[in-house]
Amino acid sequence: MGSLFTSVCPSLVLLGIGEIISSRSCPKVLLLNGTHDRATGGFSASCFVTAIADALNRTYGDPHNCLKNPPSQ
């Protein structure tokens, strides 16, 4: 078990991880841990989803630094 910003997101920003996850046609499931974490206190489920999507997309505010293989609609 780890924190969103110290365990989960750092694993997702690795080169190629976002592309691999988005290229799979299987459903993606996110299970949220209901315990309180000082780094994510007050976060809603959508805050977690946004943080994870930002990590997977690796945009860091730069629209040109994003997934090379975006998920299909």
Biopython code that builds the backbone (N, CA, C, O; Angstrom):
import numpy as np
from Bio.PDB.StructureBuilder import StructureBuilder

atoms = [
    (1, "MET", "N", (0.842, -1.172, 0.000)),
    (1, "MET", "CA", (0.000, 0.000, 0.000)),
    (1, "MET", "C", (0.880, 1.225, 0.000)),
    (1, "MET", "O", (1.890, 1.265, 0.703)),
    (2, "GLY", "N", (0.512, 2.227, -0.778)),
    (2, "GLY", "CA", (1.319, 3.428, -0.838)),
    (2, "GLY", "C", (0.479, 4.656, -1.052)),
    (2, "GLY", "O", (-0.718, 4.579, -1.329)),
    (3, "SER", "N", (1.122, 5.777, -0.920)),
    (3, "SER", "CA", (0.470, 7.057, -1.100)),
    (3, "SER", "C", (0.316, 7.362, -2.592)),
    (3, "SER", "O", (1.092, 6.881, -3.419)),
    (4, "LEU", "N", (-0.675, 8.152, -2.915)),
    (4, "LEU", "CA", (-0.925, 8.529, -4.301)),
    (4, "LEU", "C", (0.295, 9.206, -4.914)),
    (4, "LEU", "O", (0.703, 8.864, -6.024)),
    (5, "PHE", "N", (0.877, 10.163, -4.201)),
    (5, "PHE", "CA", (1.962, 10.961, -4.773)),
    (5, "PHE", "C", (3.353, 10.395, -4.544)),
    (5, "PHE", "O", (4.302, 10.835, -5.194)),
    (6, "THR", "N", (3.506, 9.436, -3.641)),
    (6, "THR", "CA", (4.839, 8.879, -3.411)),
    (6, "THR", "C", (4.996, 7.450, -3.914)),
    (6, "THR", "O", (6.119, 6.957, -4.015)),
    (7, "SER", "N", (3.905, 6.785, -4.227)),
    (7, "SER", "CA", (3.997, 5.409, -4.718)),
    (7, "SER", "C", (3.267, 5.190, -6.038)),
    (7, "SER", "O", (3.829, 4.619, -6.972)),
    (8, "VAL", "N", (2.028, 5.635, -6.117)),
    (8, "VAL", "CA", (1.221, 5.341, -7.299)),
    (8, "VAL", "C", (1.668, 6.180, -8.495)),
    (8, "VAL", "O", (2.070, 5.625, -9.517)),
    (9, "CYS", "N", (1.605, 7.503, -8.386)),
    (9, "CYS", "CA", (1.942, 8.374, -9.520)),
    (9, "CYS", "C", (3.382, 8.205, -10.004)),
    (9, "CYS", "O", (3.602, 8.185, -11.215)),
    (10, "PRO", "N", (4.378, 8.083, -9.113)),
    (10, "PRO", "CA", (5.742, 7.879, -9.614)),
    (10, "PRO", "C", (5.890, 6.615, -10.462)),
    (10, "PRO", "O", (6.713, 6.575, -11.377)),
    (11, "SER", "N", (5.111, 5.602, -10.167)),
    (11, "SER", "CA", (5.159, 4.376, -10.968)),
    (11, "SER", "C", (4.513, 4.574, -12.332)),
    (11, "SER", "O", (4.875, 3.900, -13.296)),
    (12, "LEU", "N", (3.564, 5.489, -12.417)),
    (12, "LEU", "CA", (2.827, 5.696, -13.662)),
    (12, "LEU", "C", (3.515, 6.651, -14.624)),
    (12, "LEU", "O", (3.223, 6.624, -15.820)),
    (13, "VAL", "N", (4.414, 7.489, -14.143)),
    (13, "VAL", "CA", (5.073, 8.456, -15.033)),
    (13, "VAL", "C", (6.250, 7.854, -15.792)),
    (13, "VAL", "O", (6.831, 8.515, -16.653)),
    (14, "LEU", "N", (6.607, 6.617, -15.486)),
    (14, "LEU", "CA", (7.717, 5.975, -16.190)),
    (14, "LEU", "C", (7.408, 5.890, -17.678)),
    (14, "LEU", "O", (6.275, 5.612, -18.071)),
    (15, "LEU", "N", (8.407, 6.126, -18.486)),
    (15, "LEU", "CA", (8.249, 6.138, -19.935)),
    (15, "LEU", "C", (7.617, 4.844, -20.427)),
    (15, "LEU", "O", (8.106, 3.753, -20.132)),
    (16, "GLY", "N", (6.543, 4.970, -21.170)),
    (16, "GLY", "CA", (5.881, 3.823, -21.775)),
    (16, "GLY", "C", (4.721, 3.250, -20.988)),
    (16, "GLY", "O", (3.899, 2.527, -21.552)),
    (17, "ILE", "N", (4.628, 3.552, -19.691)),
    (17, "ILE", "CA", (3.556, 2.971, -18.876)),
    (17, "ILE", "C", (2.189, 3.477, -19.320)),
    (17, "ILE", "O", (1.264, 2.682, -19.487)),
    (18, "GLY", "N", (2.048, 4.774, -19.511)),
    (18, "GLY", "CA", (0.766, 5.332, -19.963)),
    (18, "GLY", "C", (0.358, 4.783, -21.316)),
    (18, "GLY", "O", (-0.813, 4.479, -21.544)),
    (19, "GLU", "N", (1.328, 4.656, -22.215)),
    (19, "GLU", "CA", (1.041, 4.121, -23.543)),
    (19, "GLU", "C", (0.589, 2.663, -23.467)),
    (19, "GLU", "O", (-0.342, 2.262, -24.166)),
    (20, "ILE", "N", (1.239, 1.881, -22.628)),
    (20, "ILE", "CA", (0.864, 0.470, -22.491)),
    (20, "ILE", "C", (-0.545, 0.341, -21.922)),
    (20, "ILE", "O", (-1.357, -0.431, -22.431)),
    (21, "ILE", "N", (-0.829, 1.096, -20.872)),
    (21, "ILE", "CA", (-2.157, 1.018, -20.258)),
    (21, "ILE", "C", (-3.235, 1.464, -21.240)),
    (21, "ILE", "O", (-4.280, 0.822, -21.346)),
    (22, "SER", "N", (-2.988, 2.558, -21.959)),
    (22, "SER", "CA", (-4.011, 3.072, -22.874)),
    (22, "SER", "C", (-4.186, 2.190, -24.101)),
    (22, "SER", "O", (-5.252, 2.206, -24.717)),
    (23, "SER", "N", (-3.164, 1.422, -24.473)),
    (23, "SER", "CA", (-3.265, 0.595, -25.675)),
    (23, "SER", "C", (-4.061, -0.689, -25.444)),
    (23, "SER", "O", (-4.468, -1.336, -26.409)),
    (24, "ARG", "N", (-4.288, -1.067, -24.203)),
    (24, "ARG", "CA", (-5.041, -2.289, -23.904)),
    (24, "ARG", "C", (-6.538, -2.017, -23.992)),
    (24, "ARG", "O", (-7.021, -0.990, -23.514)),
    (25, "SER", "N", (-7.258, -2.934, -24.599)),
    (25, "SER", "CA", (-8.701, -2.723, -24.789)),
    (25, "SER", "C", (-9.526, -3.154, -23.580)),
    (25, "SER", "O", (-10.742, -2.967, -23.571)),
    (26, "CYS", "N", (-8.891, -3.725, -22.564)),
    (26, "CYS", "CA", (-9.640, -4.193, -21.394)),
    (26, "CYS", "C", (-10.103, -3.011, -20.533)),
    (26, "CYS", "O", (-9.505, -1.935, -20.579)),
    (27, "PRO", "N", (-11.163, -3.213, -19.753)),
    (27, "PRO", "CA", (-11.611, -2.158, -18.839)),
    (27, "PRO", "C", (-10.535, -1.857, -17.796)),
    (27, "PRO", "O", (-9.820, -2.754, -17.350)),
    (28, "LYS", "N", (-10.432, -0.604, -17.421)),
    (28, "LYS", "CA", (-9.511, -0.198, -16.367)),
    (28, "LYS", "C", (-10.327, 0.071, -15.113)),
    (28, "LYS", "O", (-11.356, 0.744, -15.170)),
    (29, "VAL", "N", (-9.872, -0.453, -13.980)),
    (29, "VAL", "CA", (-10.599, -0.323, -12.722)),
    (29, "VAL", "C", (-9.693, 0.343, -11.705)),
    (29, "VAL", "O", (-8.537, -0.049, -11.548)),
    (30, "LEU", "N", (-10.207, 1.341, -11.019)),
    (30, "LEU", "CA", (-9.470, 2.031, -9.967)),
    (30, "LEU", "C", (-10.195, 1.803, -8.652)),
    (30, "LEU", "O", (-11.351, 2.199, -8.501)),
    (31, "LEU", "N", (-9.532, 1.176, -7.712)),
    (31, "LEU", "CA", (-10.092, 0.974, -6.377)),
    (31, "LEU", "C", (-9.430, 1.975, -5.440)),
    (31, "LEU", "O", (-8.209, 1.980, -5.284)),
    (32, "LEU", "N", (-10.234, 2.809, -4.829)),
    (32, "LEU", "CA", (-9.702, 3.832, -3.933)),
    (32, "LEU", "C", (-9.632, 3.317, -2.503)),
    (32, "LEU", "O", (-10.547, 2.645, -2.027)),
    (33, "ASN", "N", (-8.556, 3.633, -1.838)),
    (33, "ASN", "CA", (-8.384, 3.281, -0.434)),
    (33, "ASN", "C", (-9.114, 4.330, 0.394)),
    (33, "ASN", "O", (-8.845, 5.523, 0.254)),
    (34, "GLY", "N", (-10.012, 3.910, 1.233)),
    (34, "GLY", "CA", (-10.822, 4.831, 2.014)),
    (34, "GLY", "C", (-10.138, 5.400, 3.244)),
    (34, "GLY", "O", (-10.725, 6.232, 3.937)),
    (35, "THR", "N", (-8.919, 4.978, 3.536)),
    (35, "THR", "CA", (-8.236, 5.508, 4.717)),
    (35, "THR", "C", (-7.723, 6.910, 4.448)),
    (35, "THR", "O", (-7.483, 7.292, 3.302)),
    (36, "HIS", "N", (-7.562, 7.660, 5.506)),
    (36, "HIS", "CA", (-7.080, 9.038, 5.370)),
    (36, "HIS", "C", (-5.568, 9.054, 5.234)),
    (36, "HIS", "O", (-4.850, 8.358, 5.952)),
    (37, "ASP", "N", (-5.111, 9.853, 4.308)),
    (37, "ASP", "CA", (-3.691, 10.047, 4.052)),
    (37, "ASP", "C", (-3.449, 11.552, 4.138)),
    (37, "ASP", "O", (-4.217, 12.332, 3.576)),
    (38, "ARG", "N", (-2.418, 11.956, 4.818)),
    (38, "ARG", "CA", (-2.209, 13.399, 4.990)),
    (38, "ARG", "C", (-1.967, 14.117, 3.660)),
    (38, "ARG", "O", (-2.234, 15.314, 3.553)),
    (39, "ALA", "N", (-1.465, 13.407, 2.648)),
    (39, "ALA", "CA", (-1.215, 14.039, 1.353)),
    (39, "ALA", "C", (-2.483, 14.191, 0.521)),
    (39, "ALA", "O", (-2.542, 15.037, -0.372)),
    (40, "THR", "N", (-3.495, 13.379, 0.807)),
    (40, "THR", "CA", (-4.703, 13.409, -0.009)),
    (40, "THR", "C", (-5.959, 13.676, 0.810)),
    (40, "THR", "O", (-7.068, 13.431, 0.332)),
    (41, "GLY", "N", (-5.808, 14.163, 2.009)),
    (41, "GLY", "CA", (-6.957, 14.480, 2.845)),
    (41, "GLY", "C", (-7.869, 15.479, 2.151)),
    (41, "GLY", "O", (-7.406, 16.512, 1.668)),
    (42, "GLY", "N", (-9.135, 15.185, 2.100)),
    (42, "GLY", "CA", (-10.092, 16.076, 1.452)),
    (42, "GLY", "C", (-10.243, 15.833, -0.042)),
    (42, "GLY", "O", (-11.053, 16.494, -0.692)),
    (43, "PHE", "N", (-9.483, 14.900, -0.597)),
    (43, "PHE", "CA", (-9.594, 14.596, -2.021)),
    (43, "PHE", "C", (-10.903, 13.862, -2.294)),
    (43, "PHE", "O", (-11.326, 13.012, -1.510)),
    (44, "SER", "N", (-11.528, 14.192, -3.395)),
    (44, "SER", "CA", (-12.682, 13.433, -3.867)),
    (44, "SER", "C", (-12.166, 12.340, -4.800)),
    (44, "SER", "O", (-10.986, 12.318, -5.149)),
    (45, "ALA", "N", (-13.045, 11.448, -5.196)),
    (45, "ALA", "CA", (-12.651, 10.399, -6.138)),
    (45, "ALA", "C", (-12.153, 11.010, -7.440)),
    (45, "ALA", "O", (-11.206, 10.508, -8.045)),
    (46, "SER", "N", (-12.794, 12.096, -7.871)),
    (46, "SER", "CA", (-12.367, 12.730, -9.128)),
    (46, "SER", "C", (-10.983, 13.355, -9.005)),
    (46, "SER", "O", (-10.264, 13.446, -10.000)),
    (47, "CYS", "N", (-10.594, 13.787, -7.807)),
    (47, "CYS", "CA", (-9.233, 14.305, -7.597)),
    (47, "CYS", "C", (-8.206, 13.198, -7.811)),
    (47, "CYS", "O", (-7.160, 13.426, -8.418)),
    (48, "PHE", "N", (-8.503, 12.004, -7.316)),
    (48, "PHE", "CA", (-7.609, 10.867, -7.514)),
    (48, "PHE", "C", (-7.502, 10.526, -9.003)),
    (48, "PHE", "O", (-6.407, 10.297, -9.518)),
    (49, "VAL", "N", (-8.638, 10.495, -9.681)),
    (49, "VAL", "CA", (-8.650, 10.165, -11.107)),
    (49, "VAL", "C", (-7.847, 11.201, -11.891)),
    (49, "VAL", "O", (-7.078, 10.843, -12.783)),
    (50, "THR", "N", (-8.019, 12.476, -11.564)),
    (50, "THR", "CA", (-7.278, 13.535, -12.252)),
    (50, "THR", "C", (-5.782, 13.392, -12.031)),
    (50, "THR", "O", (-5.005, 13.512, -12.978)),
    (51, "ALA", "N", (-5.367, 13.139, -10.801)),
    (51, "ALA", "CA", (-3.935, 12.981, -10.502)),
    (51, "ALA", "C", (-3.350, 11.803, -11.270)),
    (51, "ALA", "O", (-2.245, 11.893, -11.804)),
    (52, "ILE", "N", (-4.086, 10.702, -11.327)),
    (52, "ILE", "CA", (-3.605, 9.514, -12.042)),
    (52, "ILE", "C", (-3.575, 9.766, -13.542)),
    (52, "ILE", "O", (-2.612, 9.386, -14.209)),
    (53, "ALA", "N", (-4.608, 10.399, -14.087)),
    (53, "ALA", "CA", (-4.625, 10.702, -15.520)),
    (53, "ALA", "C", (-3.492, 11.651, -15.886)),
    (53, "ALA", "O", (-2.851, 11.474, -16.922)),
    (54, "ASP", "N", (-3.237, 12.654, -15.055)),
    (54, "ASP", "CA", (-2.119, 13.574, -15.310)),
    (54, "ASP", "C", (-0.789, 12.839, -15.293)),
    (54, "ASP", "O", (0.084, 13.110, -16.118)),
    (55, "ALA", "N", (-0.632, 11.909, -14.356)),
    (55, "ALA", "CA", (0.616, 11.138, -14.287)),
    (55, "ALA", "C", (0.767, 10.258, -15.524)),
    (55, "ALA", "O", (1.850, 10.181, -16.105)),
    (56, "LEU", "N", (-0.306, 9.599, -15.926)),
    (56, "LEU", "CA", (-0.235, 8.737, -17.111)),
    (56, "LEU", "C", (0.027, 9.528, -18.380)),
    (56, "LEU", "O", (0.757, 9.073, -19.260)),
    (57, "ASN", "N", (-0.567, 10.712, -18.478)),
    (57, "ASN", "CA", (-0.382, 11.554, -19.671)),
    (57, "ASN", "C", (0.946, 12.293, -19.667)),
    (57, "ASN", "O", (1.426, 12.722, -20.717)),
    (58, "ARG", "N", (1.543, 12.444, -18.483)),
    (58, "ARG", "CA", (2.836, 13.118, -18.331)),
    (58, "ARG", "C", (2.875, 14.470, -19.034)),
    (58, "ARG", "O", (3.880, 14.798, -19.666)),
    (59, "THR", "N", (1.823, 15.253, -18.942)),
    (59, "THR", "CA", (1.814, 16.538, -19.635)),
    (59, "THR", "C", (2.582, 17.614, -18.885)),
    (59, "THR", "O", (3.228, 18.452, -19.515)),
    (60, "TYR", "N", (2.533, 17.616, -17.564)),
    (60, "TYR", "CA", (3.225, 18.623, -16.755)),
    (60, "TYR", "C", (2.983, 20.034, -17.278)),
    (60, "TYR", "O", (3.868, 20.887, -17.210)),
    (61, "GLY", "N", (1.781, 20.277, -17.801)),
    (61, "GLY", "CA", (1.452, 21.603, -18.309)),
    (61, "GLY", "C", (1.889, 21.847, -19.740)),
    (61, "GLY", "O", (1.566, 22.896, -20.298)),
    (62, "ASP", "N", (2.613, 20.919, -20.359)),
    (62, "ASP", "CA", (3.082, 21.072, -21.735)),
    (62, "ASP", "C", (2.230, 20.185, -22.641)),
    (62, "ASP", "O", (2.342, 18.960, -22.578)),
    (63, "PRO", "N", (1.377, 20.780, -23.487)),
    (63, "PRO", "CA", (0.486, 19.971, -24.322)),
    (63, "PRO", "C", (1.224, 19.107, -25.346)),
    (63, "PRO", "O", (0.639, 18.174, -25.896)),
    (64, "HIS", "N", (2.502, 19.402, -25.611)),
    (64, "HIS", "CA", (3.270, 18.619, -26.576)),
    (64, "HIS", "C", (3.946, 17.415, -25.927)),
    (64, "HIS", "O", (4.423, 16.520, -26.625)),
    (65, "ASN", "N", (3.988, 17.388, -24.589)),
    (65, "ASN", "CA", (4.608, 16.284, -23.853)),
    (65, "ASN", "C", (3.500, 15.397, -23.319)),
    (65, "ASN", "O", (3.171, 15.456, -22.135)),
    (66, "CYS", "N", (2.916, 14.567, -24.193)),
    (66, "CYS", "CA", (1.787, 13.741, -23.781)),
    (66, "CYS", "C", (1.885, 12.358, -24.411)),
    (66, "CYS", "O", (2.857, 12.048, -25.099)),
    (67, "LEU", "N", (0.891, 11.545, -24.178)),
    (67, "LEU", "CA", (0.880, 10.180, -24.695)),
    (67, "LEU", "C", (1.112, 10.134, -26.203)),
    (67, "LEU", "O", (0.550, 10.925, -26.960)),
    (68, "LYS", "N", (1.941, 9.203, -26.611)),
    (68, "LYS", "CA", (2.163, 8.996, -28.042)),
    (68, "LYS", "C", (1.093, 8.082, -28.627)),
    (68, "LYS", "O", (0.901, 8.044, -29.842)),
    (69, "ASN", "N", (0.400, 7.349, -27.765)),
    (69, "ASN", "CA", (-0.631, 6.409, -28.186)),
    (69, "ASN", "C", (-1.878, 6.678, -27.352)),
    (69, "ASN", "O", (-2.182, 5.900, -26.447)),
    (70, "PRO", "N", (-2.618, 7.769, -27.631)),
    (70, "PRO", "CA", (-3.784, 8.101, -26.798)),
    (70, "PRO", "C", (-4.852, 7.024, -26.873)),
    (70, "PRO", "O", (-4.982, 6.341, -27.888)),
    (71, "PRO", "N", (-5.617, 6.871, -25.798)),
    (71, "PRO", "CA", (-6.678, 5.855, -25.806)),
    (71, "PRO", "C", (-7.739, 6.178, -26.850)),
    (71, "PRO", "O", (-8.025, 7.343, -27.125)),
    (72, "SER", "N", (-8.309, 5.141, -27.418)),
    (72, "SER", "CA", (-9.377, 5.344, -28.397)),
    (72, "SER", "C", (-10.669, 5.669, -27.670)),
    (72, "SER", "O", (-10.851, 5.274, -26.518)),
    (73, "GLN", "N", (-11.549, 6.370, -28.320)),
    (73, "GLN", "CA", (-12.819, 6.784, -27.706)),
    (73, "GLN", "C", (-13.799, 5.657, -27.705)),
    (73, "GLN", "O", (-14.923, 5.817, -27.229)),
]
sb = StructureBuilder()
sb.init_structure("model")
sb.init_model(0)
sb.init_chain("A")
sb.init_seg("    ")
for serial, (resi, resn, name, xyz) in enumerate(atoms, 1):
    if name == "N":
        sb.init_residue(resn, " ", resi, " ")
    sb.init_atom(name, np.array(xyz, "f"), 0.0, 1.0, " ", f" {name:<3s}", serial, name[0])
structure = sb.get_structure()
